[in-house]
Every structure is written in structure tokens, then in C-alpha cells.
Amino acid sequence: MPAPPAPRSAYLQIHLCVVLWGFTAILGKLIVLAALPLVWWRMLIVTLVLLCIPRVRRALTELDARSLLAFAGVGALVALHWLTFYASIKLSNASIAATCIALGPVFLSVLEPAMHRRMPDWRDLAIGIGVVPGVALVVGATPGDMWFGMLIGVLSAFLVAVFGSLNKHLVHRTDALTVTALELGAGVLCLTLISPWVDLLIPGQGGTPWTLPSPADWAWLLTLALACTLFPFALSLHALRHLSAFSAQLAVNLEPIYAMLLAGILFSEQQQLTQSFYLGAAIVIAGVFLHPLLHRTGKRAETSNVGVAESKSVER
């Protein structure tokens, strides 16, 4: 007997979540703080809010030492992903950073089989090869003074693939909110420890992590942490109960498109980039959309961690 169709409200809810996630790139551009303190405060705010939930605190005490260390390690990768993502925005622009993040699923399609010692799926390899012309167009159309930001963005997408693959095999040890609190808390510690060296690797994006934001930055940071992280996560949990993995994945893949549209409207970034860039971005994003079409096997949707990646994946 076929499953009943998802209510229209579920589609609207998941698209609202994706739009809010798309705003993370915009807020990263609006916040004056360098990438390191920006990410440090965002992770700290979300962690503190989650620790106010009794069941999260209780679940943390029930985790064994091996799980705690595993999640903490992934949290360090999450911190590095966010650090490089926001550094990419500040060193290039939101459109370039969003296009780079769209490469995450391509990296994942190669990395996950290698990490688990199995042959890659031919469909994933085909998508990876298919987006190469798009990447070439993006690289060729990126202004010279934004190249470093683009390379940092590609590194950020690679980190998404690494911790995405690791999280897939760890997240079932406890609930998603507890995982998120632990990983983001570990991320705060990681950023604190590496802060003396960040400026050496990414000039201008380091500094003291606990640098106090300006009143305007406080407003944007709270919006980023609460309205674009916790709220869409809670809403997505509800929506995903009524959506197939295929429908949810297609919606989530709209995130880089929303980010680029918002960047064009708010920052006029289309004046900085050529038609070749947008053609290349379209090819890359088309590959991301093609992935769930080729893999439409009716797998059950799984929810990902709250705000862990700017490019969410609900199907693993």
C-alpha cells in the first residue's frame, strides 16, 4: 500500500529551513568579526543553549569515553569547516563560498568509499567527472584577488565530506541534539587551542577567539545561532517525518542557490562575477541535484546535526 502524500506544510517547512540555512552565508558577510571569533561565538551560543535542555545534559553523562572522544574529534573537524567557510566568504564573497560548498557531496562520493574500503558507486564517479567543467569555469571566472578565498572554500567543502562520513557512523549512538552539543562544545575548545596559528594560515581571519562583538554583531550572531541554526533544526525534525529522503534532499540542495540569490540581492555580487562563473556554478549545482535522482531508492531520510554544515545532507 503506497505511503500517504506528505502534507503541503511539510514542504513549506523544509523550504523555510533551507532559506534560513542560506542566510548563514549572508550573515557571515554582515558580521564584522574575523572568521575565528565569529565561529567561536556561534558555536558557544548554540552549545550553551543546548546545555540548558535537561535531557541533553543527562544524555551527555551517559555517553562512554570512546564515544565522547569520537564526537569531540568530529567536532574539531566541524569547527575547521565553519572557520574555513566563513573565511572563504570574507576573502572572496558569499556566492563563491556557496558554490564551493556545493562540492561537498562530490568529495563525499569519493571519500566515503575510500574510508570504508569499498568500491565507489559508478553514479557518484560520473557526477564527480561531470562537474569538472563547472569547476573549471568557476576557477577561470573568479577574480584574482578572490582566488585564495575560493581555495579556502574548497577546503571547507572537503572538511564537510570528511566529518559527514564520520558522523554517519556515529550519530546513532545518541540523539542529534546531544551530538550537536558535544561536537560544537569540542569545536569551541579546538578553536581556542589553534587560535595563535590561524592568522599564519589564513591572514586576517584569526585573532583572539573571545573578542567581544559590537552591538550590531551581537544581533547578527544571535540571529545566526538561534534563527538560522536551532530554529530550522527543530522545524526540519518535524518536516522530515512527513517527507521522503528524495524530496528532502532536493529541497536541501537549493541552499547554495538561495545563498547566491540573496547575495546578489543584498550585496550586488553579480557585479563582481561574470556569466562564466554562474554557468560553472549552475553545472556544479546541477550535479548536486542529479545525485538524489540517480540514487532514488526509497531510503529512509535521516536528520543531520543541528547547524553543523552550511550545506545540509538529510540522506546518507
Buried (B, 14 or more C-beta within 10 A) or exposed (E): EEEEEBEEEBBEBBBBBBBBBBBBBBBBBBBEBBBBBBBBBBBBBBBBBBEEEEEBEEBBEEBEEEBEEBBBBBBBBBBBBBBBBBBBBBBBBBBBBBBBBBBBBBBBBBBBBEBEEEEBBEBBBBBBEBBEEBBEBBBEBBBEEBBBBBBBBBBBBBBBBBBBBBBBEBBEBBBBBBBBBBBBBBBBBBBBEBBEEBBEEBEEBBBEBEBEBEEEBBEBBBBBBEEBBBBBBEBBBEBBEBBBBBBBBBBBBBBBBBBBBBBBEEBEBBEBBBEBBBBBBBBBBBBBBBBBEEBBEEBEBBBBBBBBBBBBBBBB
